[in-house]
Amino acid sequence: MNYLAFDLGASNGRALLGSIEGDRFEITELHRFPNNPVRLPSGLHWNILELWSNVLQGLRAAAPHRPVSLGLDAWGVDFGLLDSQDALIGNPFHYRDHRTEGMMEEVFKVVPREQVYAQTGIQFMALNSLYQLYSMVKSQSPALDIAQTLLFTPDLLNFWLTGRKVNEFTIATTSQMFSPLTGTWAADMLAALDIPAHLLNDIVHPGAALGPLRAEVAEETGGADLTVIAPATHDTGSAVAAVPASNEDFAWLSSGTWSILGAEARQPDLSEQALAFNFTNEGGVFGTWRLSKNISGLWTMQECHREWGTSYDELTRLAAEARPFLAVIDVDDPAFFHPGDMPRKIQAYCQATGQAVPQTQGEITRVILESLALKYRQTLEQLDELTGIRHEPLHIIGGGTRNKLLNQLAADATGRTVIAGPVEATATGNILLQAIAMGQLADLAEARALVRSAFPPTVYEPNPDPRWDEAYARI
């Protein structure tokens, strides 16, 4: 059986064909396209119509393979608003737009920080949907006056595919507007903030069938026989479903533009300690929660690559040859959040904190990768403290697994075995959830066993070095 997966990331999107037969699992890329934000006088936006055009192109490319279903996943928090006639109101904003600056503090004036966490259990980040919407409340945005429906990015594209308006569970939980206690929207908090709750929709869970393609879409693309499935439409939710774990006490790290590190939990953790550590409780698949933390991952390296034009392979080679433990940065510092001149920002940070200042491309890249590995250690230790479990191995999944130096540094810094792979974790999980929904696979355990046999992982064992402890004390 063939399945079509759309995986939309912050920098590019892909249409991939997944084929499962027995213990054989193959993924073929059919269409790749850039996802370039657009800066307008109103702010930084996503080019959602270009994304939609590429989804249609991917559907046309898949038609000769006659996939039985389609699943689409994307990044979290961002959304589009529809009016009473289901027309899109403007281009959706990008989560790195400046409109959310200072909005967390404004929200806390109305609903204290502790209450926001008690109602949602979500990590505090200025980019969350809650603060995007509250910025619209504070600015008296006319869009809120005419909006009737809010659809997160994958929900919006699924609406255009099927005509069905719903919010999928895993993407809804990223918003910081969903209550894990009630299993629905945090209505009291939204009312206190004058955020119109009528914009939000019924929740569907991963594996739900959304229906066939709209007639005009099927006619245009040749996908008349497709069933549209909601996988875990949040890309991390799909990626975690593809972790090839064989034990219960594993930790996972989705490595890409963002690094998201956590564990699977059966219940959300809304404790004071989870709040102090700023951990998030996002929806998982089949009754699980993702107790995790978002870390600014390879973003800083990507920005340096954009500034220099040097290939990633060359930057990694230079970093491997560079002096180790030169300096340490906090990759989550607000100084690194916005794009532009990242090498200079890193040098300025090191100078301001009284450290040696990296000068070469290799030294700057080495500082980034070592600092990421140290952040992984810190987050893992916090996760262990929260749960009372030492999590091992650390499964690293996603595009960042291609960086073998970072994988080894992660093992060295954390002192734990690292198992890397699969690279296409998000698309793999998307396809697996479709296969479960369509009845080809029985459950998540069978799906993960298939991943282990089809995509043999790479194992990295830690190399003890006391300099990691010295660097960790600095961070």
Residue pairs with C-beta under 8 A, 6 or more apart in sequence:
1 19
1 20
1 21
1 68
1 435
1 438
1 440
2 17
2 18
2 19
2 62
2 65
2 66
2 67
2 68
3 17
3 18
3 19
3 20
3 67
3 68
3 69
3 70
3 71
3 431
3 434
3 435
3 438
4 15
4 16
4 17
4 18
4 30
4 58
4 59
4 62
4 65
4 67
4 69
4 70
4 71
4 226
5 15
5 16
5 17
5 18
5 70
5 71
5 72
5 73
5 231
5 427
5 430
5 431
5 434
6 13
6 14
6 15
6 16
6 55
6 58
6 70
6 71
6 72
6 73
6 157
6 430
7 13
7 14
7 16
7 73
7 74
7 235
7 238
7 426
7 427
7 430
8 35
8 51
8 72
8 73
8 74
8 75
8 153
8 154
8 157
8 235
9 35
9 74
9 75
9 235
9 256
9 257
9 426
10 35
10 75
10 257
11 34
11 35
11 257
11 302
12 32
12 33
12 34
12 35
13 32
13 33
13 34
13 35
13 51
13 54
13 55
14 29
14 30
14 31
14 32
14 33
14 58
14 427
15 29
15 30
15 31
15 32
15 54
15 55
15 57
15 58
15 59
15 61
15 62
16 27
16 28
16 29
16 30
16 424
16 427
16 431
17 27
17 28
17 30
17 62
17 65
17 67
18 25
18 26
18 27
18 427
18 428
18 430
18 431
18 434
18 435
19 25
19 26
19 27
19 28
20 431
20 435
20 440
20 441
20 450
23 450
23 453
23 454
24 454
25 428
25 431
25 450
25 451
25 454
25 455
27 424
27 427
27 428
27 431
30 58
30 61
30 62
31 54
31 57
31 58
31 61
33 50
33 51
33 54
33 57
35 46
35 47
35 51
36 47
36 50
37 44
37 45
37 46
37 47
37 94
37 96
38 44
38 45
38 46
38 47
38 91
39 45
40 91
42 90
43 93
43 94
43 97
43 98
43 99
44 93
44 94
44 96
44 97
44 98
45 90
45 91
45 92
45 93
45 94
45 97
46 78
46 91
46 92
46 93
46 94
46 153
47 91
48 80
48 88
48 91
48 92
48 153
48 156
49 91
51 157
52 157
52 160
55 72
55 157
55 161
56 217
56 220
56 221
59 70
59 213
59 217
59 221
59 222
59 223
60 220
60 221
60 222
62 70
62 223
63 221
63 222
63 223
66 225
67 223
67 226
68 225
68 226
68 227
68 438
69 226
69 227
69 228
69 229
69 434
69 437
69 438
70 161
70 213
70 223
70 226
70 227
70 228
70 229
70 434
71 228
71 229
71 230
71 231
71 238
71 430
71 431
71 433
71 434
72 154
72 157
72 158
72 161
72 228
72 231
72 233
72 430
73 154
73 231
73 232
73 233
73 234
73 235
73 237
73 238
73 426
73 430
74 152
74 153
74 154
74 157
74 171
74 233
74 234
74 235
75 95
75 153
75 234
75 235
76 152
76 171
76 174
76 175
76 234
76 235
76 236
76 282
77 95
77 127
77 128
77 129
77 132
77 152
77 174
77 175
78 92
78 93
78 94
78 95
78 129
78 132
78 152
78 153
79 92
79 129
79 132
79 150
79 151
79 152
79 153
79 155
79 156
79 175
80 88
80 89
80 92
80 150
80 151
80 153
80 156
81 88
81 89
81 90
81 143
81 144
81 147
81 149
81 150
81 199
82 88
82 89
82 147
82 148
82 149
82 150
82 151
82 159
82 165
83 89
83 146
83 147
83 148
84 146
84 148
86 149
86 159
86 165
88 156
89 143
89 146
89 147
90 143
92 153
92 156
93 99
93 132
95 127
95 132
96 127
96 337
96 338
96 339
98 338
99 132
99 135
99 139
100 126
100 127
100 131
100 132
100 135
101 126
103 126
103 131
103 132
103 134
103 135
103 138
104 124
104 126
104 131
106 134
106 138
107 116
107 130
107 131
107 134
107 193
108 116
110 192
110 193
111 189
111 192
111 193
113 124
114 275
115 189
116 124
116 130
116 176
116 189
117 124
117 270
117 274
117 275
118 270
119 179
119 181
119 186
119 188
119 189
120 130
120 176
120 177
120 178
120 179
120 180
120 186
120 189
121 180
121 268
121 269
121 270
121 274
121 280
121 281
122 128
122 173
122 174
122 175
122 176
122 178
122 280
122 281
122 282
123 278
123 279
123 280
123 293
123 294
124 176
124 278
125 294
128 174
128 175
128 176
129 152
129 174
129 175
129 176
129 177
130 175
130 176
130 177
130 193
130 195
131 176
133 144
133 177
133 193
133 195
134 193
134 195
136 143
136 144
137 144
137 193
137 194
137 195
144 196
147 196
147 199
148 198
148 199
149 165
149 199
149 201
150 167
150 199
150 200
150 201
151 159
151 165
151 167
151 201
152 167
152 168
152 171
152 172
152 174
152 175
152 233
153 171
154 168
154 171
154 230
154 233
154 234
155 165
155 166
155 167
155 168
155 171
155 201
155 233
158 164
158 166
158 168
158 210
158 228
158 230
158 233
159 165
160 214
160 217
161 210
161 213
161 214
161 217
161 228
162 210
162 211
162 212
162 213
162 214
162 228
163 211
163 214
164 210
164 211
165 201
166 201
166 202
166 203
166 204
166 208
166 210
166 230
167 200
167 201
167 202
167 203
167 204
168 203
168 204
168 205
168 206
168 208
168 230
168 232
168 233
168 234
169 203
169 204
169 205
169 206
169 283
170 206
170 232
170 233
170 234
170 236
170 237
170 282
170 283
170 284
170 285
171 233
171 234
171 237
172 178
172 200
172 203
172 283
173 180
173 234
173 281
173 282
173 283
174 234
174 282
177 185
177 186
177 189
177 190
177 195
177 200
178 184
178 185
178 186
178 203
178 283
179 185
179 186
180 268
180 270
180 281
180 283
180 289
181 268
181 270
183 203
184 203
185 197
185 200
187 197
190 196
190 197
191 197
204 210
204 230
205 230
206 230
206 231
206 232
206 233
206 237
206 241
206 285
206 286
206 433
207 229
207 230
207 231
207 285
207 433
207 436
207 437
208 229
208 230
208 437
209 227
209 228
209 229
209 230
209 437
210 228
210 229
210 230
211 227
211 228
212 218
212 224
212 226
212 227
212 228
213 221
213 223
213 224
213 226
213 228
217 223
218 224
218 226
227 438
229 433
229 434
229 437
229 438
231 237
231 238
231 241
231 429
231 430
231 433
231 434
232 238
232 240
232 241
232 283
232 284
232 285
232 429
232 430
232 433
234 282
234 283
235 426
236 254
236 260
236 282
236 290
236 292
236 426
237 282
237 283
237 284
237 285
237 290
237 429
238 425
238 426
238 427
238 428
238 429
238 430
238 433
239 254
239 397
239 398
239 425
239 426
239 428
239 429
240 252
240 254
240 264
240 284
240 285
240 290
240 397
240 429
241 284
241 285
241 429
241 432
241 433
241 444
241 447
242 397
242 422
242 425
242 426
242 428
242 429
242 432
242 447
242 448
242 451
243 250
243 252
243 395
243 397
243 425
243 448
243 451
244 395
244 419
244 421
244 422
244 448
244 451
244 452
244 455
244 457
245 252
245 395
245 448
246 448
246 452
249 263
249 389
249 390
249 391
249 392
250 263
250 391
250 392
250 393
250 394
250 395
251 261
251 262
251 263
251 380
251 383
251 391
251 392
251 393
251 394
251 395
252 261
252 262
252 263
252 264
252 394
252 395
252 396
252 397
253 259
253 260
253 261
253 376
253 394
253 395
253 396
253 397
253 410
254 260
254 261
254 397
254 398
254 425
254 426
255 297
255 298
255 396
255 397
255 398
255 399
255 400
255 401
255 403
255 406
256 297
256 298
256 398
256 399
256 400
257 297
257 298
257 299
257 302
258 294
258 295
258 296
258 297
258 299
259 294
259 295
259 296
259 297
259 298
259 372
259 375
259 376
259 400
260 290
260 292
260 293
260 294
260 295
260 297
261 292
261 293
261 295
261 376
261 379
261 380
261 383
262 279
262 280
262 290
262 291
262 292
262 293
262 383
263 290
263 291
263 292
263 383
263 387
263 389
263 391
264 284
264 288
264 289
264 290
264 291
265 281
265 288
265 289
265 290
265 291
265 387
266 287
266 288
266 289
267 289
268 281
268 289
268 291
269 279
269 281
269 291
269 386
269 387
270 281
271 386
273 385
273 386
274 281
274 291
274 386
277 293
277 382
277 385
277 386
278 293
279 291
279 292
279 293
279 382
279 383
279 386
280 290
280 291
280 292
280 293
280 294
281 289
281 290
281 291
282 289
282 290
282 292
283 289
283 290
284 290
285 433
285 444
286 443
286 444
291 383
291 386
291 387
293 379
293 382
293 383
295 331
295 332
295 372
295 375
295 376
295 379
296 331
296 332
296 336
296 337
297 331
297 372
297 400
298 372
298 400
298 403
299 331
299 336
300 329
300 331
300 336
300 342
300 346
300 368
301 312
301 315
301 365
301 368
301 369
303 339
303 340
303 342
304 315
304 342
304 343
304 346
304 361
304 364
304 365
304 368
305 311
305 312
305 315
306 339
306 342
307 341
307 342
307 343
308 315
308 343
308 361
310 318
310 361
312 402
312 403
315 361
315 362
315 365
316 365
316 403
316 404
316 405
316 406
318 360
318 361
318 362
318 365
319 362
319 365
319 366
319 368
319 369
319 405
320 366
320 405
321 362
322 358
322 360
322 362
322 363
322 365
322 366
323 363
323 366
324 366
324 370
324 467
325 370
325 467
325 470
325 471
326 355
326 356
326 358
326 363
326 366
326 367
327 350
327 353
327 355
327 356
327 357
327 358
327 367
328 355
328 367
328 370
328 371
328 374
328 471
328 474
328 475
329 336
329 346
329 349
329 350
329 367
329 368
329 371
330 371
330 375
330 475
331 368
331 371
331 372
331 375
332 375
333 349
335 345
335 348
335 349
336 342
336 345
336 346
336 349
343 361
343 364
346 358
346 364
346 367
346 368
347 357
347 358
347 359
347 364
350 356
350 357
350 358
350 367
351 357
355 474
358 364
358 366
358 367
369 403
369 405
369 406
369 409
370 409
370 413
370 471
371 475
372 406
372 409
372 410
373 406
373 409
373 410
373 412
373 413
373 414
374 413
374 468
374 471
374 472
374 475
375 475
376 394
376 410
376 413
376 414
377 413
377 414
377 415
377 468
377 472
378 472
378 475
380 391
380 394
380 414
380 416
383 391
384 390
384 391
391 416
392 416
392 417
393 416
393 417
393 418
393 419
394 410
394 411
394 414
394 416
394 417
394 418
394 419
395 418
395 419
395 420
395 457
396 407
396 410
396 418
396 419
396 420
396 421
397 420
397 421
397 422
397 423
397 425
398 423
398 425
398 426
399 423
400 406
401 407
401 420
401 421
401 422
401 423
401 458
402 423
404 420
404 458
407 418
407 420
407 458
407 460
408 418
408 460
408 463
410 418
410 460
411 417
411 418
411 460
411 461
411 462
411 463
412 462
412 463
412 464
412 465
412 468
413 468
413 472
414 462
415 462
415 464
416 462
417 459
417 460
417 461
417 462
418 459
418 460
418 462
419 457
419 458
419 459
419 460
420 457
420 458
420 459
420 460
421 455
421 456
421 457
421 458
422 428
422 451
422 455
422 457
428 451
428 455
432 441
432 444
432 447
432 450
432 451
433 447
435 441
435 447
436 442
436 443
436 444
436 447
441 447
441 450
